[in-house]
Amino acid sequence: MKITMKMSQEAYPIAKKVYSGQLTRNDGKSEINRVSGMNEGSAQAYITIFLAMMNGEEYKRAFNNETNRFLFESIRRDFGEQYFKKALTAAQKHVNYYGTLGKGNLIGLQKIVDELKH
């Protein structure tokens, strides 16, 4: 199932609640599924990627570039420059990781990261 922009927008406030400790990851996954219709596996990945971005950590799963840009912009708006830079760092680590898999490169995500860094 394709993750739509509407799903991403509906999942974001729930991922924020997981980050702040108001919901467990499991409850967040179920809530994203209930609210947006995103399947639970994708909802789990969404939370994992959001948490990795907030901590500047590498993540393994990929999202479409529209969702990535939405996450960067939302994190910048809601959490400020420090967390925005952590999100870009996490995405760069993801691009680097993906490049080692032999499946090609995430050129679109790399362009977004490069654009937003400057």
C-alpha positions as CSV (number, residue, x, y, z in Angstrom):
1,M,0.0,0.0,0.0
2,K,1.3,3.4,-0.9
3,I,1.7,5.8,2.0
4,T,-0.2,8.9,1.0
5,M,0.6,12.5,2.1
6,K,-2.7,12.5,4.0
7,M,-1.6,9.3,5.9
8,S,1.7,11.0,6.7
9,Q,0.0,14.1,8.0
10,E,-2.4,12.1,10.1
11,A,0.5,10.0,11.5
12,Y,2.7,12.9,12.5
13,P,0.9,14.1,15.6
14,I,0.8,10.5,16.8
15,A,4.5,10.0,16.3
16,K,5.1,13.2,18.3
17,K,3.1,11.6,21.2
18,V,5.3,8.5,21.0
19,Y,8.4,10.7,21.1
20,S,7.1,12.7,24.1
21,G,6.2,9.5,26.0
22,Q,2.4,10.0,25.9
23,L,2.0,6.8,23.9
24,T,4.0,3.6,23.6
25,R,5.3,2.6,20.2
26,N,2.8,-0.2,20.1
27,D,-0.1,2.1,20.9
28,G,1.2,4.7,18.5
29,K,1.3,2.1,15.7
30,S,-2.3,1.0,16.4
31,E,-3.5,4.6,16.6
32,I,-1.8,5.5,13.2
33,N,-3.5,2.5,11.7
34,R,-6.9,3.4,13.2
35,V,-6.7,7.1,12.2
36,S,-5.0,7.0,8.8
37,G,-5.6,3.5,7.5
38,M,-1.8,3.1,7.2
39,N,-0.9,-0.6,7.7
40,E,0.7,-1.4,11.1
41,G,4.0,-2.3,9.5
42,S,4.3,1.0,7.8
43,A,3.0,2.8,10.9
44,Q,5.8,1.1,12.9
45,A,8.3,2.2,10.3
46,Y,6.9,5.8,10.4
47,I,7.4,6.0,14.2
48,T,10.9,4.4,13.9
49,I,12.0,6.9,11.3
50,F,10.5,9.9,13.2
51,L,12.3,8.8,16.4
52,A,15.6,8.3,14.5
53,M,15.3,11.7,12.9
54,M,14.7,13.3,16.3
55,N,17.8,11.6,17.6
56,G,20.0,12.0,14.5
57,E,20.3,8.2,14.2
58,E,20.5,6.0,11.1
59,Y,17.4,4.2,10.1
60,K,16.9,1.3,7.6
61,R,13.4,1.7,6.1
62,A,12.7,4.3,3.4
63,F,9.8,6.6,2.8
64,N,8.8,8.5,-0.3
65,N,10.4,11.9,-0.8
66,E,7.2,13.8,-0.2
67,T,6.9,12.3,3.3
68,N,10.6,12.9,4.0
69,R,10.2,16.6,3.1
70,F,7.0,16.8,5.2
71,L,8.9,15.3,8.2
72,F,11.8,17.7,7.8
73,E,9.6,20.8,7.6
74,S,7.3,19.6,10.4
75,I,10.3,18.9,12.7
76,R,11.8,22.3,12.0
77,R,8.5,24.1,12.7
78,D,7.6,22.1,15.8
79,F,11.0,21.5,17.4
80,G,13.4,24.1,16.0
81,E,16.7,24.1,14.1
82,Q,18.6,21.8,16.5
83,Y,16.2,18.9,15.8
84,F,15.9,19.9,12.1
85,K,19.6,19.4,11.8
86,K,19.4,16.1,13.6
87,A,16.7,15.0,11.1
88,L,18.9,15.9,8.2
89,T,21.9,14.0,9.8
90,A,19.7,10.9,10.2
91,A,18.6,11.1,6.6
92,Q,22.2,11.5,5.4
93,K,23.1,8.4,7.4
94,H,20.1,6.6,5.8
95,V,21.3,7.6,2.3
96,N,24.8,6.4,3.1
97,Y,23.5,3.1,4.5
98,Y,21.2,2.5,1.5
99,G,24.1,3.1,-0.8
100,T,25.9,0.1,0.7
101,L,23.1,-2.3,-0.2
102,G,23.8,-2.4,-3.9
103,K,20.3,-1.4,-4.8
104,G,21.2,2.0,-6.1
105,N,21.2,5.4,-4.4
106,L,18.5,7.5,-2.9
107,I,19.2,10.4,-5.3
108,G,15.9,12.2,-4.5
109,L,16.4,12.1,-0.8
110,Q,20.1,13.2,-1.2
111,K,18.9,16.2,-3.2
112,I,16.4,17.2,-0.5
113,V,19.0,16.9,2.3
114,D,21.5,18.9,0.2
115,E,18.9,21.6,-0.5
116,L,17.8,21.9,3.1
117,K,21.3,22.0,4.5
118,H,22.0,25.3,2.7
